Amino acid sequence: MTRSITVAALQLPLMASEAENIDAVAGLVEQAAHEGAQIILPPELFSGPYFCKTQEEAHFALARPTLEHPSVQAMAKLAKKLGVAIPTSFFERDGSHFYNTIAMIDANGDILGTYRKSHIPDGPGYQEKYYFRPGNTGFKVWDVFGTRIGVGICWDQWYPECARSMALMGAEMLLYPTAIGAEPQDATLDTRHMWRRAMVGHAVSNCMPVIAANRVGAEADHGGSAQKFYGTSFIANEWGDIVCDLDDSETGLLVASFDLDQARLHRASMGFFRDRRPQLYGRLVEDI
């Protein structure tokens, strides 16, 4: 008997109030579960508009401790009701520290633990270093539905070290909740294709499916300027083929099923893990 898993990625605009955004995500989670999804991935920081476009002290009030955050509470309740696992992205407050965090919620509605975003971007329109400490959890993997998954958060997805680390920890799928779109400093720069290629590369070099969920739509701040998030969420298989995707304007969900045992045989046959030479990689951990 082969091991199979069905996963979903959600894509939607998140410009409304916290309660409305969480309800909208919950509606898509319900739909994904109805279509057979067992692991369901919403976008990054889905409880509100992407607040990191600018540096504003008031936004720190959006952060809560893990068990008190409305996103975590709502998704835990829904996961238990539907019997699904939901990696839930939220703005975490831990004492005087603030993190961009995933709560890994299993099919019983239990929080298996948290992962704090390791790589924190800082640039026009994505000023996350003002809000978030770099994560101190290290990369994490989680056992759900007879498989092990790795979850990185947005900027983590550009780093092959993150993907490979999770794969070496036994992950059989890689998931990336995301908030990425237009580059305010250069209207001609469209990074959506690079974004996809980077993650498809992780699928190829680690021989495992990759699931990416992004927000979509133009989000205006109180000053009236808008930042367009370009959607294009996708699911790729262990060969790096995109098996389903959404465009830059769609609201909806993606659902795909994978034969985990077949993917495992593919990983073994390609020899990428067999032929690693860790003794040659010391330069990767030198901060010079």
N, C-alpha and C positions, 0 to 999 in steps of 0.2 A: 504494500500500500504506500503510495507516494504521499509526501507532505505537500500540501498546497496552502496558499494564503491569498486572501483577497484584500486589497488595499484601496484607499481612496484619498484623493487630494481635493481640497476645496478652494475655490476662487470666488471672491466677491468684493464689492466696494464696502468700505468701512468708514463712512463719513458721518454716521449718525451718532446718537448718544450711546453710552456704554451699554445700557439695557437693550437698546434696539440692535446694536451690533452683535451682542451675545445671542439674542434671539434669532437673528439671521443665520449665524453660524450653527446654532442648534437645529434650525430647520433643515440645513443642508446635511448635518450629521444624521438626522433622522432619515433623510432620503437615501444617503449613502448606505446606512445600515439596512434599509429596506431592499437595496440592490445587492446585498450580500457582503458588504465590506466589513472586515473584522478590525482593521487598523485604519483610523480616519485622521487625516492631517489637515488642520486649519492653518491659515497664514500666521505670520509673526505678529505679535502684539495686537491681536484682533479685536480687543475690547474698545478700541477707539481709533481715530485718525492717527497717522504716524506723526507723533509729536516731536520727533528729533530733527525736524527741518531747521529749527532755530533753538537758541539757548534761552529758555524761559524758566525762571525759578518756580513758577506756579505749577509746572508740570510734575514736579516731584510729589505732589499730592496724589497723583494717580497710582503711585506704588503702594502695595500692601504686602504683608507677610503671606507666605504661600497659602496657608489654610484659610485666610481671610479674603483672598482675592476673588471677586465675582466670577471671573473666567474659570478659575479652578473649581470653585463651588458648583457652578452650572454644569461644567463638563463632567465632573465626578458623578453628579446625580444622573446625568444623561448616559454616561458609560455604563453605570450599574443597570439602569432601566433597559438599555438596548443590548447589553452584553458585548460591548466593543471597547477597544483600547483607543485612547485619544491623547497624543502628545500635545500638551496645552501650553501655549506661549503666553507669558505675562510679565508685567513690570513688577519685580520683587523688591520689597524693602526688608532688610535683615538688620535690625538695630539701626546703626547710622550708615549702613552700606546699602547700595542700590545695584541691582543686577537685571540683565535681560535673561530670563529664565524659562526653561521648559519644566513643567510638572508632568511626569510620565504616569498617566492614569490607566489602570488596567480594566479588564472587563467586569471586575467586581466593584468598580468605582473607587478602588484603593489607589493611593499615591505611592508608587514604587520608589520614588525618589525624585531628585531634581538635577538638572544639568544647567549650568550657568555659562552663557555665551563666552567663548574663549577669545575670539578675535573681535575687537571693537573698532569700527570704522570712525573716521573723523574727516569730513570734507563738506563742501557746500551741499546743503540739503540732507546730509546724513551726519549730524553732529552728535553722535552717540557717546563720545568720550566725556561729554559734559554730564551725561546722565548715568552711565553705567561703569561700574568697576569691571576690569577683566575677570572672567570667571575663575574661581578657585576650586572647582570640582574635578578638574581634569575631564577628559572625554569619557562618556558613559555609554553603556549598552544595556538593553533591557530584554528580559525574556517574557514574551507574550505569544499566545496561540501556537506554542510548539516551535517557535523560531526566536532568533535574537536579532534585535534591530538597533541601529545606531542613529542618533538624532543630533544633527548640528543645526545651528541657527544662522541663517542669512549669510553674513560675511564669512562665517566658518566654511561656507560652501566653496569658496575660492581656493582653499588650502588643501592640496593633496595629502599633506601630513595628517590632517584631521580625518579624512576619509580612510586612509590606510591604517591609522591607529585604531579606529573603530572596527575595521575589518580584522585586524590582528587580535582584537578582543573577542572575536567570534561573531560579529554582526553578519547577517545574511542579507540585509537590506539597509539602505541609507536613506534617511528622510531629512528634508530641509524646509522648515517653514521660513517664509521670506517676506520682506517688504523692500522691493527694489523697483526703480523706475527711472524717470528722466534725470539727467545730470544738469542741475541749474546753471553751472558755470559754463556749459557748452551745449547749446541747443542742437548742435549737429551730431552730438555723441549719443549713439543708441547702443547700449551695452547688453540688450536682451539676448543677442545671438552668442556673445561671449559667455554670458551667464549660463546659457544652456550648454554650450560646448564644454565648459569647465566641469559641470556635473555629469554630463554624458561621459567625459573622460574618467570620472571616478567609477562609473558603472563598468566601463571597459577594463580599466586597469585593476579593479578589484573583483570583476566577474560577478556582479550582483545588481539587482534592481535599485534604481534611484527614484525617489518620489519628491517632487518639489511643488509647494503650494505658495502662491503669491497673491497679494491683494491687487485690485484693479480699479481704475478710475482716477479722476482728478480730485485731489483733496486741497481745498483752499483753507489757509489759516485766517486768523482774525484780521490780518492786514490786507487780505484780499488776494494775495499771490497764491497760485495753485501749483501743485506738483503732481504730475501724472504717473501713476503706477501702471506698469505695462503687462500685468497678468502673465500670459504665456506659460501658465503652470503646465507641468507634464509628468508623465511616468515613463521611465525607460526600463528596458529589460536588461538581463545580465550581459547581453551582447552590445549594449549601447543603442539599440533601436528604440526610438520613441514610439511606444505602443498606443498612446493617447495623449492629447493635449488640448488646450484651450487657446483662444486668440487674445488680443490685447483689449477686448471690450466685453467679453462674455462673463456672465455670472453663472456658476454651475459647479459641477463636480466631475471628477474622473474616477473611474473604477477599473481595476485590472487585477487579474489573478495570475499567480506564478507557481510553477512546480519547483519547490525548493530543493528537492533531491536532484533534479536535472541540473539546476544551477550549480549545485555543489559539485557534480561530476564535471561540469564545464570549468569551474575554478581549478579543480585538480588537474584536468587535462591540459590547461593552458600553461601551468607551471610557474605562474608569476610569484607565488608564495614559496614554492620549492627553490626557485633560483635567486631569491633575495640574498644580498651580501651585506648584512647589517654591520659587519666589521669595517666596511668601507664608508659608512654613512655618518661618521662622527662629526663631519662639518655641519650637518643639519642641526645639531644641538649646540653649536658654538655661537654665542651672541656677539660676534665681532664682524 
